[in-house]
Amino acid sequence: MDFLTGEEEMYIQIINFRLKDVSEEDYAGLCDNLAPSYAAVPGLVQKIWLANSRTGTYGGVYVWRDKQAMEDFARTDLFNSVATHPNLDGLTSAEFDVLPGPTEVTNGLI
């Protein structure tokens, strides 16, 4: 819910983790295989896959239709399989409301 208007708004989630006992190439292949499953997640407007091999940080930026869609996804087998994957270490999740006014001005979520 948008804290300024009280209306349902898109919701952002940023997940980060480190790779453990898996090469970046193997991880990239896993991502390629998982992408169609994420594309089919109800309420997921967009997912941006992140990789920073210099710092060893990987993850994704998720744009959700609303907070409820994110919460619904957290109860799925897909989420659980990724969240408990033995090759992903130190998984963190940060959640954010979207400020619609300035986001529209900067061509954010169209």
Secondary structure per residue as TSV (DSSP state, phi and psi in degrees):
chain	resnum	aa	ss	phi	psi
A	1	M	-	360.0	134.8
A	2	D	-	-69.3	125.8
A	3	F	T	-72.8	-13.4
A	4	L	T	-91.8	-38.6
A	5	T	T	-108.2	-18.6
A	6	G	-	80.3	2.1
A	7	E	S	-88.8	155.0
A	8	E	-	-67.6	132.5
A	9	E	-	-134.9	165.6
A	10	M	-	-58.9	154.4
A	11	Y	E	-130.7	140.6
A	12	I	E	-111.4	138.5
A	13	Q	E	-132.1	132.7
A	14	I	E	-120.1	120.5
A	15	I	E	-113.4	133.6
A	16	N	E	-130.6	153.6
A	17	F	E	-164.5	172.2
A	18	R	E	-111.8	154.0
A	19	L	E	-84.8	145.2
A	20	K	-	-134.2	119.2
A	21	D	S	58.5	34.8
A	22	V	S	-148.8	140.4
A	23	S	-	-76.4	158.8
A	24	E	H	-61.9	-35.7
A	25	E	H	-65.5	-44.2
A	26	D	H	-65.0	-38.7
A	27	Y	H	-62.8	-43.6
A	28	A	H	-60.5	-39.1
A	29	G	H	-64.0	-40.5
A	30	L	H	-61.6	-42.6
A	31	C	H	-60.5	-44.0
A	32	D	H	-58.4	-40.1
A	33	N	H	-70.3	-34.1
A	34	L	H	-82.3	-22.1
A	35	A	H	-52.9	-45.9
A	36	P	H	-61.8	-33.6
A	37	S	H	-65.3	-41.0
A	38	Y	H	-67.6	-36.7
A	39	A	H	-61.0	-24.2
A	40	A	T	-94.1	0.7
A	41	V	-	-71.0	122.4
A	42	P	T	-60.0	133.0
A	43	G	T	84.8	-6.6
A	44	L	E	-87.1	110.4
A	45	V	E	-77.8	-38.6
A	46	Q	E	-162.6	144.0
A	47	K	E	-130.5	129.7
A	48	I	E	-109.6	121.9
A	49	W	E	-86.2	129.6
A	50	L	E	-111.8	144.7
A	51	A	E	-151.7	128.3
A	52	N	E	-132.2	92.7
A	53	S	T	-67.7	-22.6
A	54	R	T	-66.2	-38.6
A	55	T	T	-102.6	-8.8
A	56	G	T	73.5	25.3
A	57	T	E	-107.6	133.8
A	58	Y	E	-135.5	169.3
A	59	G	E	155.5	-150.8
A	60	G	E	-158.1	153.9
A	61	V	E	-108.9	120.8
A	62	Y	E	-108.4	129.6
A	63	V	E	-107.6	113.9
A	64	W	E	-101.7	149.4
A	65	R	S	-56.0	-39.6
A	66	D	S	-165.7	173.6
A	67	K	H	-62.7	-35.1
A	68	Q	H	-61.6	-39.4
A	69	A	H	-61.4	-40.8
A	70	M	H	-63.5	-44.6
A	71	E	H	-65.0	-37.5
A	72	D	H	-63.8	-42.1
A	73	F	H	-62.3	-35.2
A	74	A	T	-63.3	-13.0
A	75	R	T	-102.5	10.8
A	76	T	S	-94.8	161.0
A	77	D	H	-63.7	-36.6
A	78	L	H	-60.5	-48.6
A	79	F	H	-60.2	-46.9
A	80	N	H	-62.0	-39.8
A	81	S	H	-65.8	-34.0
A	82	V	H	-78.8	-45.4
A	83	A	H	-61.7	-27.9
A	84	T	T	-107.9	10.0
A	85	H	-	-62.4	130.9
A	86	P	T	-67.6	-15.3
A	87	N	T	-96.5	5.7
A	88	L	E	-114.9	123.7
A	89	D	E	-120.5	142.2
A	90	G	E	66.7	37.3
A	91	L	E	-63.8	130.1
A	92	T	E	-127.1	152.1
A	93	S	E	-133.6	130.3
A	94	A	E	-122.0	140.1
A	95	E	E	-122.1	144.1
A	96	F	E	-143.2	139.6
A	97	D	E	-75.2	162.7
A	98	V	-	-108.5	133.6
A	99	L	-	-84.6	104.1
A	100	P	H	-66.4	-38.7
A	101	G	H	-58.9	-63.3
A	102	P	H	-67.3	-28.4
A	103	T	H	-64.0	-41.0
A	104	E	H	-64.5	-41.7
A	105	V	H	-60.9	-36.5
A	106	T	T	-95.6	19.8
A	107	N	T	57.7	34.9
A	108	G	-	-66.8	-99.0
A	109	L	-	-93.1	98.1
A	110	I	-	-89.4	360.0
